[in-house]
Amino acid sequence: METKKKALGRGLEQLFSNSNVIDFNNFERELVNENKSSVTLIKLDEIRANPYQPRKTFNEDSLNELAQSIKEYGVVEPIIVKKSIKGYEIVAGERRFRASKIAGLTEIPAIIKEFTDQEMMEIALIENIQREDLNAIDEAKSVLNIINLRNFTQEEFANKFGKSRAYITNLLGLLKLPENIQKMVIDKEISTSHARVLSKLDNEEQINDLANKVVKEKLNVRDLEKMVSNNEIVKRKPIMTKEKDPKYRIYERVISDKIGNKVNISNNKVQINFDSLKDLERIMEIFNISIGDE
C-alpha cells in the first residue's frame, strides 16, 4: 500500500516538476492503465463530491448530453475515488458521476486510490482548469489556489499550463471585483470581457453602476470601455490642475504591458501596484534587479 502511495506521489510531483506543459489527460490515462485490473462498480449513493472541488456550477445542457451518451455507450472511463469514513469521495470524474445519475444508473465503474488532502485538491483543480468549461470566476479561483499551493509566480503558472502571462493576470484581476459583480459573471448577466474592463477600476460604487448599465442598456464591451474612460476623466478633473501629458499615458501602458500590473505616472513619480511579496519579486526579476545577501 505504501509503495502505491509513493508511486502516486511521484506521478503527481512529476506532473508539476517536469519542463513540459501539464497534461492532466495523460496523467489520468496512465493512472487508469496502471490500475485497469482494479476497476470496480460502486453504488452512486455511496459516493459524494470531492470536498475540494472548485467548480460550483455545472452546465446542465452539457451534463444532459453526457448522460445521453452514457445511456447509449455506458461510462467509458472509470472515475477515480478515495475511500472515506462513509463511502467514497470523488477525486476525478464528477461530471461522469453527475451525468450517470441523470442517466438513471445506480452504479459506476471506479478506481479506488489513496490520496492526501492536498493531492485531492490539486488533482481536482488541474482537472477543472484543463478539462471543464469553467466560468471565469471559478477558473480564476482554481488558478489562484494552484499558485498558492505550489508557490508559483504567475509567469511559472502560465508556462506550466500553456497560458499567456497577460491571460493569467487579467483572469486573477477578476477576483478583485465585488462579490455581487463576480456573481453576475457566474450567472452570465455580464460577460468575462465586461468584467475584465470593470476590474481595472478601484471605485466599488462606480463598478456597480457600470455593471448595472451593461445589463439594463445591453452595452457591448466597446461601449463600456468608452464609459470607463469618460468616467475616469470626469473623476480626475476636480483634483488635477492640468491634463496629464499624453506621453505619460503611453509610458504607463507600455510599462503595464511589460510587467502585467497597473502603473500610474504623475508628479514625477512612477507608481506600480503589486499583489504580494512574490508578485514584487517577479517585477524585480523583469527589471533585472537582484538583491544580494546583506
Summary of the structure (lengths in Angstrom):
residues: 294
radius of gyration: 23.3
end to end distance: 47.7
largest distance: 76.1
contacts: 799
relative contact order: 0.08
helix: 60%
strand: 10%
